Amino acid sequence: QVQLVESGGGLVQPGGSLRLSCTLSGNIFSTYIMGWYRQPPGNPRELVATIAFTKATNYADSVTGRFTISRDNSKSTVFLEMNSLTLEDTAVYYCHARNRHTGGQYWGQGTQVTVST
């Protein structure tokens, strides 16, 4: 069974930075397209960024230039480096994995990111 374990959320001031991590276990990491989604208070979940095994990336317009997604295939871990954080980045951030062969999807438990003065 695939499991995703996230870490790195917290409270940060506007303009600050945070780094999220997510480690996959239970299957072969290279099989999965990894991504980060977020759910702001009172809003639906939205895509933040994705990264393929080839390390090709895709970003939401709202985070382009501020966030960087990366993956360490040797450690089965995906990262989200978040810089220049704004109040609008406050959300629960979820790690996501999609099997590129079967389409099967998995979610992490979520980690809270709060940007506040």
N, C-alpha and C positions, 0 to 999 in steps of 0.2 A: 504494500500500500504506500502510495506517494505521500510524503509529509513535507510541509514547508514551514520552517521556523524562522520567524522574523525577529529582528532586534534593531535598536538604534533610535527609536522615537523619543520624543521629549518636548520640553518647553524651551523656546528660543525667542529672542527679541527680533523685531523686524530688521532685515539686513543681515541676519546671522546665517549660519550654516548648520546642516545636520547630514549625517550619513546613515542610511538604512542598509541593513544586510538581510539576506534571506538564503537559507541553506536548504537544499532539496535532498531528501533521503528516500530510499525505497525503489529507486529506478535509475536508469542511466541518464545523467544530466544532459548529455548531448542530444537526447531525443526531444528535448523540450525547448520551445520558444518561451522565454521568461519575460515577465512584465511586472510593472507596478501600476496599480489603480489606486484611486482615493475616493473617499466619500465625505464631502464637507457636511457640516451640520444642516439637516433639513433638505439635503439635495441627494440626487441619485449618484451611484458610483460612476466614476469616469476614468477613462484611460489617462495615464500619465506618460508612460514610455514602455517600449518593448525592445528586446534584443534577441536576435537569433543566435544559433550556435556559431555561425560565421562571424558574429559580432556586428552584423548590420543592425542599425538602430532606427527607431521611430519615436517621435515625441509629439505630445500635444502642443498646440501653438502657445498655450499659456505658460509653458515651462521651458520652451526652447531658448537656449542661451543661458539658462540659469541652472538647470538640472542636467546631470549626466548619468546615464545608465551604463553599467559595465558588468562583465561576468568573468569569473575565474573558473574555467572548466575543470581545472585540476582539483578544486575544492568544492565543486558543485554549489557555488555561491554566486548570487547576483547582488549587485550594489546599486544604490541610488544616492548619488551625491547631490545635495540640494544647497544652492547658494542664493544669496540675495533674497532670502525668504520674505514674504509679505503676509499680511493678515489673511489674505485670501487663500494662502496655502494651508491654512488650518484644516485638518481632516484626519480621518482614520485612513492610513495607508495599508493597502493589501498587496502582498506578493501573489503572483499568478503564474501558473505553468500550464502550457498547452502542448500536448503530445503532437508533434508534427506529422506523425504517421496515422494515428487513430483519431485525433481531435479531442481526446480526453482532456479534461480541464481540472485543475486543482487550485485551491485558495489557501493562503496563510490565514492566521487567526486575526491579523490586523494589528497595527501599532499606531498609537496616537501621536500626531504631530500638532503642537499648538504654538502658533506664532502670536506673541502678545507682548505689550509693553508692561 
